[in-house]
Amino acid sequence: MRGAEGMIGVAIPVNLDDLINLRTVESTRVEFKAGFNPNPIIHTICAFANDIDNIGGGYLIMGVEEQNGRPVLPPKGIDPNEVDDILKRLVGYCRHIEPLYNPVVEPVEYQDKTLIVIWAPGGFGRPYKASRDVLGKNAGDKRYYIRKFSSTVVASPHEERELFYSSSDIPFDDRPNLLASISDLDLGLLREHLERVGSALAAQASQLSLEDLADDLQLLSGPPEARHPRNVGILMFCEHPERFFRYARIEVVDLPDPTGEGMTEMVFTGPIQRQLRDALAYIEGYAIKRKTFKRADRPESDVVYNYPFKAIEEILSNAVYHRSYQINEPITVRITPEALEVTSFPGFDRSITDEDVRNHRFRARTYRNRRIGDFLKELRLIEGRNTGYPAVFAALSENDSPDPVFEMDENRGYLSVTLPVHPAFLEGRRASERTAQRVHDYEQSIIETLRSAEHPLSMTELAHGMGYRGITKRLASTVDGLVARREVVAVPGSSPRRVHYALPK
């Protein structure tokens, strides 16, 4: 049964066990109810639909008791004989939400019990208000409900103003893409996603058309005669999102030398979740190095990595999640012998203050791409719950690596996160640099000796001028190198077999 927004009677597109055990969805976005109590259920649906924090709405699970924010398992369940009646009554009670909003509702079996799962994504008709008492005569007395932490509350006057303000700006990934058509979505990618997350909808996917399946995943928007995919659908379920978002890609550049010699570059395109997986797999296989140290005081060896992969995984995943797809710039990963740097556009959200950045407190108030975040969490490509950067610091600490460096411009137009290489991997580099410096100094000594001479010098005269008793192998080979680079020239001496050396004129 389909409503003005959302639908009733289709499968929930997430893994049920993960949802109930709060593995992929934050606890603040899941509410458990032991039974069907219309008033709190309608108020919570209204609050999730208002989605004041732009985090993706939420889920309400009937048939499961709650204790301290956690589900009490095994579930109590709903009497199967009452399910049809509850669904019919729920349709009527949802009409007490203004403007009209119908969530996605599905009866499910879990641990041999019947449950009713309600998915209430953030609605396009926001802000919504609902009757304070859907059972009484004063159904016209309506209030704006919002979520505060794990509770549903009536919005204060200040929160009402904030709700109207936030509701006027639909996140970019949830907006319809008027340049795209439903046929730009890929049926195989939709089915693959459902299989990966273990959704019950996967079993029905082979029987559904592209439009129906995309509709069930809330990827379409607009009236029946002019439906378009939302941006999240193009970015994640289109084989060529670059047709619509030119620089929606990840570039990995390896610069082994500051001059650019030996540079390699890999560009990852396609659906953004595939880009992320492929780029991470490439970095893990190509850029991650390890060193093993044997310690005299114990039999175990110490192993360190130039960069802990978990830290890179979190930083790059956050870049894919939080970047703006309206800015025509790619995500870049720049690898040098000294550091690995991930740059994305723009910088941190303004809800994270400069002081927060300095103190490494990264708790965003709002989310730039809430739908993308939901899909990536279901795929376990991001953690959510503001745990990304704490996980970065934990991985670096475990590896004894230096802290990351965060860089933004004054307008927060970009964000660069730099991971300095583990100090153990700088030793060989520093030794090489010291050797190169010694070679350079030796060459300069030869050049200065020739510059101070009044005439071209033979090899013997050059050796004496530098304080040597005779010609050394190092001197001869270094002079040959300078001649080859034309920094020194060889001129004829007093006999054909004798050569003198001077600086070019």
Stockholm file with secondary structure:
# STOCKHOLM 1.0

chainA/1-505         MRGAEGMIGVAIPVNLDDLINLRTVESTRVEFKAGFNPNPIIHTICAFANDIDNIGGGYLIMGVEEQNGRPVLPPKGIDPNEVDDILKRLVGYCRHIEPLYNPVVEPVEYQDKTLIVIWAPGGFGRPYKASRDVLGKNAGDKRYYIRKFSSTVVASPHEERELFYSSSDIPFDDRPNLLASISDLDLGLLREHLERVGSALAAQASQLSLEDLADDLQLLSGPPEARHPRNVGILMFCEHPERFFRYARIEVVDLPDPTGEGMTEMVFTGPIQRQLRDALAYIEGYAIKRKTFKRADRPESDVVYNYPFKAIEEILSNAVYHRSYQINEPITVRITPEALEVTSFPGFDRSITDEDVRNHRFRARTYRNRRIGDFLKELRLIEGRNTGYPAVFAALSENDSPDPVFEMDENRGYLSVTLPVHPAFLEGRRASERTAQRVHDYEQSIIETLRSAEHPLSMTELAHGMGYRGITKRLASTVDGLVARREVVAVPGSSPRRVHYALPK
#=GR chainA/1-505 SS CBCSSSBBSSCCSSCHHHHHTTSSSCGGGEEEESSCCHHHHHHHHHHHHHCTTCSCCEEEEETCCEETTEECSSCCCCCGGGHHHHHHHHHHHGGGEESCCCCEEEEEEETTEEEEEEEECCCTTCSCEEESCTTSSCTTCEECEEEETTEEEECCHHHHHHHHHHHTSCCGGGSBCTTCCGGGSCHHHHHHHHHHHTCTTHHHHTTSCHHHHHHHTTCEESCGGGCEEBHHHHHHHCSCGGGTSTTCSEEEEECSSTTCTTCEEEEECSSHHHHHHHHHHHHHHHTCCEEEEECTTSSSEEEEESSCHHHHHHHHHHHHHHSCTTSCCCEEEEECSSEEEEEESSCSCTTSCHHHHHTTCCCCSSCSCHHHHHHHHHTTSCCCTTCHHHHHHHHHHHTTCCCCEEEECTTCCCEEEEEECCGGGTHHHHHHHHHHHHHHHHHHHHHHHHHHCSSCEEHHHHHHHTTCSSCCHHHHHHHHHHHHTTSSEEEECSSTTCEEEECCC
#=GC SS_cons         CBCSSSBBSSCCSSCHHHHHTTSSSCGGGEEEESSCCHHHHHHHHHHHHHCTTCSCCEEEEETCCEETTEECSSCCCCCGGGHHHHHHHHHHHGGGEESCCCCEEEEEEETTEEEEEEEECCCTTCSCEEESCTTSSCTTCEECEEEETTEEEECCHHHHHHHHHHHTSCCGGGSBCTTCCGGGSCHHHHHHHHHHHTCTTHHHHTTSCHHHHHHHTTCEESCGGGCEEBHHHHHHHCSCGGGTSTTCSEEEEECSSTTCTTCEEEEECSSHHHHHHHHHHHHHHHTCCEEEEECTTSSSEEEEESSCHHHHHHHHHHHHHHSCTTSCCCEEEEECSSEEEEEESSCSCTTSCHHHHHTTCCCCSSCSCHHHHHHHHHTTSCCCTTCHHHHHHHHHHHTTCCCCEEEECTTCCCEEEEEECCGGGTHHHHHHHHHHHHHHHHHHHHHHHHHHCSSCEEHHHHHHHTTCSSCCHHHHHHHHHHHHTTSSEEEECSSTTCEEEECCC
//
